Amino acid sequence: MDLVMVFVLILTCLLLFSHWKQSSMRGKLPPGPTPLPIIGNIHQIDAKNVHQAFTNFSKIYGPVFTLYFGMKPAVVLYGYETIKEALIGHGEEFSGRGSVPIFDTVLKGLGNAFSNGDAWKETKHFSLLTLRKLGMGKRSIENQIQEEAQFLVEELKKTNGCAPCNVICSIIFQNRFEYEDQIFVTLIEKLNVNSKILSSRWVQLCNMFPVLIDYCPGTHNTFYKNLTSIQSFLLAKIKEHEESLDATNPRDFIDYFLIKGRQENRNQQSIYTRENLTATLIDLFVGGTDTLKSTMRFALLLLLKHPHVTAKVQEEIGRVVGRQRSPCLQDRKQMPYTDAVIHEVQRFIDIAPNNLPHEVTCDVKFRNYLIPKGTTILTSLSSVLHDSNEFPNPETFDPGHFLDAKGNFKKSDYFIPFSTGKRMCLGESLARMELFLFLTTILQNFKLKSLVPLKDVNDAPRVNGFVVLPPPLQLCFIPV
């Protein structure tokens, strides 16, 4: 038997085994389209419009269905009621984090975002408690954001800064950068590049077939190089803190973590290790910078595209805040239109369409289906944020989605850009504070001017895969 025949025989056996494995698993899972051997259902999903594919499948199979990404099944939850029932009604069972190989290779299951079990619960508890001690959701952080917003205003008069990065930097290692600082510029560049890579089709393939990560060239290597560089920067900060630590006077997140680690230095199972601290800081740094920066860029793009909306926001700022002081969070209660605009920006852009993957922590009976322990769960946040029953004409940018007939701000349970349940974003309150204070401060001080005719301003996302990114944007900030 020659080598070609051996190869064909081995490949045939692998295909038959894959098909048998998928068929045996499908008997326990919700229905879904028949997968092909090896590749599963990926040929039926447009990477640039996953939401539409999920919508089409939900019409055929209902709000709970199974797709195969490669040889691995994932149960998709579609619609508000389904996601609420799973993530809140069965919160503990659906609280696992599904595997994301592109991150697992570096973070190794540590930190907040990609950890599981008791280690995740303790890290999350410590992080929330510490962020609150450091002022998250309190007046002290508000003052810090207001100060950073003023720095941003001065910088925008010259060039373009990135304030969200400085706010999270001040929390985790008590430090802000000048906008022209080369370290600062390099960090932002690496985050920007990694955001594009994460949303690429190649990385989606790497997550489905992790063997590609180890044996193939590709942009994932650039991603790792950048992430490792950020990791080294954070490690250097940790070492600086270790040398200057005063246990009686913690300065920031790193200090609180190191103090807790010294208290538990004899506990072999302790989560308070340098490796877990580094992974946790990466979660906070990337989450507290990248998604917020993209949201602000998208907000400016949408305000530029809709000058009538911008004019109404600026009128409200002038009436409530005026020109003599900086906007503060207390103003939000008197600024329903501005609040509605910020909510509509987040709803419309749908920055994390399918959330980070969840995983069931045990065998779960859900809506008469048996979902085996360890099964990946995808929650379609798009199906909630773009629900036409809750938000008429959901594909249209309309602040009226969050206003009642009298022009008062109207809350919606369907507003879940930060997800919901036990795995919802730790920094939601900080992000909401930053979005309001940064955007109102910018619009208090500047008019927005497009460098191209408004009809040519593109507000379609440049990449729609892992996360949504705004298209390139050039605009002028004209002082008022």
C-alpha positions as CSV (number, residue, x, y, z in Angstrom):
1,M,0.0,0.0,0.0
2,D,1.6,3.3,-1.1
3,L,1.7,6.5,1.1
4,V,-1.2,8.1,-0.8
5,M,-3.5,5.2,0.0
6,V,-2.4,5.3,3.7
7,F,-3.1,9.0,3.8
8,V,-6.6,8.6,2.3
9,L,-7.4,5.8,4.6
10,I,-6.3,7.7,7.7
11,L,-8.3,10.8,6.6
12,T,-11.4,8.7,5.9
13,C,-11.2,7.2,9.4
14,L,-10.8,10.6,10.9
15,L,-13.8,11.9,9.0
16,L,-16.0,9.0,10.0
17,F,-14.9,9.3,13.6
18,S,-15.7,13.0,13.6
19,H,-19.1,12.4,12.1
20,W,-19.9,9.7,14.6
21,K,-18.8,11.8,17.5
22,Q,-20.9,14.8,16.3
23,S,-23.9,12.5,15.7
24,S,-23.7,10.9,19.2
25,M,-23.4,14.4,20.8
26,R,-26.3,15.8,18.9
27,G,-28.7,13.4,20.6
28,K,-28.2,15.2,23.9
29,L,-28.1,18.8,22.6
30,P,-30.7,21.2,21.1
31,P,-31.4,20.9,17.4
32,G,-29.4,22.6,14.8
33,P,-28.2,22.4,11.2
34,T,-26.3,19.2,10.3
35,P,-22.6,19.7,10.6
36,L,-20.0,18.6,8.1
37,P,-17.1,16.4,9.4
38,I,-14.1,18.4,10.7
39,I,-15.5,21.9,9.8
40,G,-18.9,21.6,11.4
41,N,-21.2,24.5,10.4
42,I,-18.6,27.2,9.8
43,H,-19.4,27.1,6.0
44,Q,-23.0,28.3,6.9
45,I,-21.9,31.4,8.9
46,D,-20.8,34.6,7.4
47,A,-18.0,35.9,9.7
48,K,-18.9,39.5,8.8
49,N,-22.6,39.0,9.7
50,V,-22.9,36.4,12.4
51,H,-26.0,38.0,13.8
52,Q,-27.9,37.4,10.6
53,A,-26.9,33.8,10.5
54,F,-28.0,33.3,14.1
55,T,-31.3,35.0,13.3
56,N,-31.9,32.7,10.3
57,F,-31.1,29.6,12.4
58,S,-33.4,30.8,15.3
59,K,-36.3,31.0,12.8
60,I,-35.8,27.4,11.9
61,Y,-34.7,25.8,15.2
62,G,-36.0,28.2,17.9
63,P,-34.2,30.3,20.4
64,V,-31.9,27.5,21.6
65,F,-29.9,25.7,18.9
66,T,-26.6,23.9,18.4
67,L,-23.9,24.8,16.0
68,Y,-20.5,23.1,15.5
69,F,-17.5,25.3,15.2
70,G,-15.0,22.8,13.8
71,M,-15.6,19.6,15.8
72,K,-16.8,21.4,18.9
73,P,-20.5,22.0,19.6
74,A,-21.8,25.3,20.9
75,V,-25.3,26.0,22.1
76,V,-26.5,29.4,21.0
77,L,-29.0,31.3,23.2
78,Y,-31.0,33.8,21.1
79,G,-33.4,36.5,22.5
80,Y,-33.9,38.3,25.8
81,E,-36.1,35.7,27.5
82,T,-33.8,32.8,26.7
83,I,-30.6,34.6,27.8
84,K,-32.2,35.9,31.0
85,E,-33.5,32.4,31.9
86,A,-30.0,30.9,31.4
87,L,-27.7,33.6,32.8
88,I,-29.9,34.7,35.7
89,G,-32.4,31.9,36.3
90,H,-29.6,29.3,36.0
91,G,-26.8,31.7,36.7
92,E,-24.5,29.2,38.5
93,E,-24.8,26.5,35.9
94,F,-24.1,28.9,33.0
95,S,-21.3,30.8,34.8
96,G,-18.3,28.9,33.3
97,R,-16.0,30.5,30.8
98,G,-15.7,28.8,27.5
99,S,-12.3,28.1,26.1
100,V,-10.7,30.9,23.9
101,P,-7.4,29.4,22.8
102,I,-6.0,32.6,21.5
103,F,-6.1,33.9,25.1
104,D,-5.6,30.7,27.0
105,T,-2.1,30.2,25.5
106,V,-0.9,33.3,27.3
107,L,-3.2,33.8,30.3
108,K,-3.4,30.0,31.1
109,G,-6.8,30.2,32.7
110,L,-5.8,33.0,35.2
111,G,-7.3,36.4,35.9
112,N,-10.9,37.4,35.8
113,A,-12.2,37.1,32.3
114,F,-10.8,33.6,31.3
115,S,-10.7,31.7,34.6
116,N,-13.1,29.2,36.1
117,G,-14.2,27.6,39.4
118,D,-13.2,28.8,42.8
119,A,-10.2,30.7,41.5
120,W,-12.4,32.8,39.3
121,K,-14.9,33.4,42.1
122,E,-12.2,34.5,44.5
123,T,-10.4,36.7,41.9
124,K,-13.7,38.3,40.9
125,H,-14.7,39.0,44.6
126,F,-11.3,40.5,45.3
127,S,-11.3,42.6,42.2
128,L,-14.8,44.0,42.8
129,L,-14.0,44.8,46.4
130,T,-10.7,46.4,45.6
131,L,-12.1,48.5,42.7
132,R,-14.8,49.8,45.0
133,K,-12.2,50.7,47.6
134,L,-10.3,52.6,44.9
135,G,-13.5,54.6,44.2
136,M,-15.2,52.8,41.3
137,G,-18.7,54.2,41.2
138,K,-17.8,56.9,43.8
139,R,-17.1,60.6,43.8
140,S,-13.3,60.1,44.1
141,I,-13.2,58.4,40.7
142,E,-15.6,60.9,39.3
143,N,-13.1,63.7,40.1
144,Q,-10.3,61.7,38.5
145,I,-12.3,61.2,35.3
146,Q,-13.3,64.9,35.3
147,E,-9.6,65.9,35.6
148,E,-8.6,63.5,32.8
149,A,-11.4,64.9,30.6
150,Q,-9.9,68.3,30.9
151,F,-6.5,66.9,30.0
152,L,-8.2,65.4,26.9
153,V,-9.8,68.7,26.0
154,E,-6.4,70.4,26.0
155,E,-4.9,67.6,24.0
156,L,-7.7,67.7,21.4
157,K,-6.9,71.3,20.8
158,K,-3.5,70.1,19.6
159,T,-3.9,66.4,18.5
160,N,-5.8,63.3,19.7
161,G,-5.4,61.7,23.1
162,C,-6.7,58.6,24.7
163,A,-8.1,59.3,28.2
164,P,-9.7,55.9,29.0
165,C,-6.2,54.3,29.2
166,N,-5.1,56.8,31.8
167,V,-8.1,56.3,34.0
168,I,-7.6,52.6,34.3
169,C,-3.8,53.1,34.6
170,S,-4.4,55.4,37.6
171,I,-6.5,52.7,39.3
172,I,-4.3,49.7,38.8
173,F,-0.9,51.3,39.3
174,Q,-1.5,54.9,40.3
175,N,0.0,56.4,37.2
176,R,-1.2,58.5,34.3
177,F,0.8,59.2,31.2
178,E,1.3,62.3,29.2
179,Y,-0.3,61.8,25.8
180,E,3.0,62.2,24.0
181,D,4.8,59.7,26.3
182,Q,6.3,57.1,24.0
183,I,5.4,54.2,26.4
184,F,1.8,55.4,26.4
185,V,1.8,55.7,22.6
186,T,3.3,52.2,22.1
187,L,0.8,50.6,24.5
188,I,-2.1,52.2,22.6
189,E,-0.7,51.1,19.2
190,K,-0.3,47.5,20.5
191,L,-3.9,47.5,21.8
192,N,-5.2,48.8,18.4
193,V,-3.4,46.2,16.4
194,N,-4.5,43.4,18.7
195,S,-8.2,44.5,18.5
196,K,-8.0,44.2,14.7
197,I,-6.3,40.8,14.9
198,L,-8.9,39.5,17.4
199,S,-11.7,40.3,15.0
200,S,-10.0,38.6,12.0
201,R,-11.2,35.4,10.3
202,W,-7.8,33.9,10.9
203,V,-8.1,34.2,14.7
204,Q,-11.6,32.7,14.6
205,L,-10.1,29.7,12.8
206,C,-7.3,29.5,15.4
207,N,-9.9,29.4,18.1
208,M,-11.8,26.5,16.4
209,F,-8.6,24.6,15.5
210,P,-6.0,25.4,18.2
211,V,-3.4,23.3,16.4
212,L,-3.0,26.2,14.0
213,I,-1.6,28.4,16.8
214,D,1.3,26.1,17.4
215,Y,2.3,25.1,13.9
216,C,1.2,27.9,11.5
217,P,2.5,31.4,10.8
218,G,-0.1,34.2,10.9
219,T,-1.2,37.3,12.7
220,H,-1.8,35.4,15.9
221,N,2.0,35.6,16.4
222,T,1.8,39.4,16.2
223,F,-1.0,39.3,18.8
224,Y,1.1,37.2,21.1
225,K,4.1,39.4,20.7
226,N,2.0,42.5,21.6
227,L,0.3,40.8,24.5
228,T,3.6,39.6,25.8
229,S,5.0,43.1,25.6
230,I,2.0,44.4,27.6
231,Q,2.6,41.6,30.1
232,S,6.2,42.6,30.5
233,F,5.2,46.2,31.1
234,L,2.8,45.1,33.8
235,L,5.4,42.8,35.4
236,A,7.8,45.7,35.6
237,K,5.1,47.7,37.4
238,I,4.5,44.8,39.8
239,K,8.2,44.5,40.7
240,E,8.4,48.3,41.3
241,H,5.4,47.9,43.7
242,E,7.0,45.0,45.5
243,E,10.1,47.1,46.2
244,S,8.2,50.1,47.5
245,L,5.2,48.4,49.2
246,D,3.8,49.8,52.4
247,A,1.3,47.4,53.8
248,T,-0.3,50.1,56.0
249,N,-0.8,52.5,53.0
250,P,-2.0,50.7,49.8
251,R,-1.9,53.0,46.8
252,D,-3.6,51.1,44.1
253,F,-4.9,47.7,42.9
254,I,-1.4,46.1,42.7
255,D,-0.7,47.1,46.3
256,Y,-3.9,45.6,47.6
257,F,-3.2,42.4,45.7
258,L,0.4,42.1,47.0
259,I,-0.7,42.8,50.6
260,K,-3.3,40.0,50.3
261,G,-0.7,37.7,48.9
262,R,1.7,38.3,51.8
263,Q,-1.1,37.5,54.2
264,E,-1.7,34.2,52.5
265,N,2.0,33.3,51.7
266,R,1.7,29.9,53.4
267,N,-1.4,28.9,51.5
268,Q,-0.4,26.6,48.6
269,Q,-3.8,27.1,46.9
270,S,-3.7,30.9,47.1
271,I,-4.8,32.8,44.0
272,Y,-2.6,35.7,45.1
273,T,0.4,34.9,42.9
274,R,2.4,37.1,40.6
275,E,1.1,35.2,37.6
276,N,-2.6,35.7,38.6
277,L,-2.0,39.3,39.3
278,T,-0.5,39.8,35.9
279,A,-3.4,38.1,34.2
280,T,-5.9,40.1,36.2
281,L,-4.2,43.3,35.3
282,I,-4.3,42.4,31.6
283,D,-8.0,41.8,31.9
284,L,-8.5,45.2,33.6
285,F,-6.1,47.0,31.3
286,V,-7.5,45.7,28.0
287,G,-11.1,45.7,29.2
288,G,-10.8,49.2,30.7
289,T,-9.1,50.7,27.7
290,D,-9.9,49.0,24.4
291,T,-13.6,48.5,24.4
292,L,-14.2,52.0,25.9
293,K,-11.9,53.6,23.4
294,S,-13.7,51.9,20.5
295,T,-17.1,53.0,22.0
296,M,-16.0,56.6,22.3
297,R,-14.7,56.6,18.7
298,F,-18.0,55.2,17.5
299,A,-19.9,57.7,19.6
300,L,-18.0,60.6,17.9
301,L,-18.6,59.0,14.5
302,L,-22.4,58.7,15.1
303,L,-22.6,62.3,16.5
304,L,-20.7,63.5,13.5
305,K,-23.1,61.6,11.2
306,H,-26.2,62.9,13.0
307,P,-25.6,66.7,13.6
308,H,-29.2,67.2,14.7
309,V,-28.6,64.8,17.6
310,T,-25.3,66.5,18.5
311,A,-27.1,69.9,18.5
312,K,-29.7,68.7,20.9
313,V,-27.0,67.2,23.2
314,Q,-25.1,70.5,23.2
315,E,-28.2,72.5,23.9
316,E,-28.9,70.3,26.9
317,I,-25.3,70.6,28.1
318,G,-25.5,74.4,27.8
319,R,-28.8,74.6,29.7
320,V,-27.9,72.2,32.5
321,V,-24.1,72.6,32.9
322,G,-23.3,75.9,31.1
323,R,-19.7,76.9,30.3
324,Q,-18.3,77.8,33.7
325,R,-17.9,74.3,35.2
326,S,-17.2,70.8,34.1
327,P,-20.0,68.3,33.7
328,C,-20.6,65.9,36.7
329,L,-22.5,62.7,37.2
330,Q,-25.2,64.5,39.1
331,D,-26.1,66.3,35.8
332,R,-27.1,63.1,34.2
333,K,-30.4,63.1,36.0
334,Q,-31.3,66.4,34.4
335,M,-30.0,65.4,30.9
336,P,-32.4,62.7,29.7
337,Y,-31.6,63.3,26.0
338,T,-27.8,63.0,26.5
339,D,-28.3,59.9,28.6
340,A,-30.5,58.4,25.9
341,V,-27.9,59.2,23.2
342,I,-25.1,57.4,25.1
343,H,-27.4,54.4,25.7
344,E,-28.3,54.3,22.0
345,V,-24.7,54.5,20.9
346,Q,-23.9,51.4,23.0
347,R,-27.1,49.6,21.7
348,F,-26.5,50.5,18.1
349,I,-22.8,49.6,17.9
350,D,-23.3,46.3,19.7
351,I,-19.6,46.1,20.5
352,A,-19.5,42.4,21.6
353,P,-22.2,40.8,19.4
354,N,-21.9,37.3,20.9
355,N,-20.2,38.0,24.2
356,L,-17.3,36.0,25.5
357,P,-18.2,32.3,25.4
358,H,-19.8,30.8,28.5
359,E,-19.6,27.1,29.5
360,V,-22.0,25.0,31.6
361,T,-20.4,23.9,34.9
362,C,-22.5,20.7,35.1
363,D,-25.0,18.7,33.2
364,V,-27.9,21.1,32.8
365,K,-31.5,20.4,31.8
366,F,-32.6,23.6,30.0
367,R,-35.9,23.9,28.2
368,N,-36.2,20.1,27.9
369,Y,-32.7,19.7,26.5
370,L,-29.8,18.1,28.3
371,I,-26.7,20.2,27.9
372,P,-23.6,18.2,29.0
373,K,-21.1,19.7,31.4
374,G,-18.3,21.6,29.6
375,T,-20.5,22.6,26.6
376,T,-19.7,26.0,25.1
377,I,-22.6,28.5,25.3
378,L,-22.9,31.5,23.0
379,T,-25.2,34.3,24.1
380,S,-26.4,36.5,21.2
381,L,-26.4,40.0,22.7
382,S,-27.2,41.3,19.3
383,S,-30.6,39.5,19.4
384,V,-31.4,41.5,22.5
385,L,-30.0,44.9,21.6
386,H,-31.6,44.7,18.2
387,D,-34.9,43.2,19.2
388,S,-37.5,45.0,17.0
389,N,-40.3,44.6,19.6
390,E,-38.3,46.5,22.2
391,F,-36.5,48.9,19.8
392,P,-38.5,49.7,16.7
393,N,-36.3,49.9,13.6
394,P,-33.3,48.6,15.5
395,E,-30.9,49.1,12.7
396,T,-31.5,52.8,12.8
397,F,-29.6,55.1,15.2
398,D,-32.4,56.7,17.2
399,P,-32.1,58.1,20.8
400,G,-35.9,57.9,21.0
401,H,-35.4,54.2,21.8
402,F,-34.6,55.4,25.3
403,L,-37.1,58.2,25.7
404,D,-40.8,58.1,26.7
405,A,-43.5,60.3,25.1
406,K,-42.7,63.2,27.5
407,G,-39.0,63.1,26.7
408,N,-37.9,61.5,29.9
409,F,-35.2,58.8,30.0
410,K,-36.7,55.3,29.6
411,K,-34.8,52.3,31.0
412,S,-34.9,49.1,29.2
413,D,-34.2,45.6,30.5
414,Y,-33.0,44.8,27.0
415,F,-30.0,47.1,27.4
416,I,-27.3,44.6,28.1
417,P,-24.1,45.6,26.3
418,F,-22.1,44.6,29.4
419,S,-23.9,41.2,29.4
420,T,-25.8,40.1,32.4
421,G,-25.6,37.5,35.2
422,K,-22.5,36.3,37.1
423,R,-20.2,37.0,34.2
424,M,-21.2,40.5,33.4
425,C,-18.5,43.1,33.0
426,L,-16.8,44.1,36.2
427,G,-16.1,47.7,35.0
428,E,-19.7,48.6,34.0
429,S,-20.1,51.4,36.4
430,L,-16.7,52.9,35.6
431,A,-17.4,52.6,31.8
432,R,-20.8,54.4,32.2
433,M,-19.1,57.2,34.2
434,E,-16.4,57.6,31.7
435,L,-18.6,57.7,28.7
436,F,-20.9,60.3,30.1
437,L,-18.1,62.6,31.5
438,F,-15.8,62.3,28.5
439,L,-18.4,62.8,25.8
440,T,-20.2,65.7,27.6
441,T,-16.9,67.5,28.3
442,I,-15.9,67.1,24.7
443,L,-19.2,68.4,23.4
444,Q,-19.2,71.3,25.9
445,N,-15.9,72.5,24.5
446,F,-16.0,71.6,20.8
447,K,-18.1,71.5,17.7
448,L,-17.5,68.4,15.5
449,K,-16.6,69.0,11.8
450,S,-16.3,66.3,9.2
451,L,-13.4,66.4,6.7
452,V,-15.7,64.8,4.1
453,P,-19.4,65.4,3.1
454,L,-21.7,63.9,5.7
455,K,-23.3,61.6,3.2
456,D,-19.8,60.0,2.7
457,V,-19.3,59.4,6.4
458,N,-19.2,55.6,6.9
459,D,-20.7,54.4,10.2
460,A,-20.6,50.7,9.3
461,P,-18.2,48.6,11.5
462,R,-14.9,47.8,9.8
463,V,-14.7,44.4,11.4
464,N,-17.5,42.3,12.7
465,G,-16.1,39.2,14.3
466,F,-14.9,38.8,17.9
467,V,-15.6,42.5,18.6
468,V,-17.0,45.4,16.5
469,L,-14.6,48.2,15.6
470,P,-15.5,51.6,14.2
471,P,-14.3,52.5,10.7
472,P,-11.4,54.9,10.2
473,L,-12.5,58.4,11.3
474,Q,-11.1,61.9,10.6
475,L,-12.7,64.9,12.1
476,C,-11.9,68.4,13.4
477,F,-12.6,69.5,16.9
478,I,-13.4,73.2,16.7
479,P,-13.3,75.0,20.0
480,V,-16.5,76.9,20.9
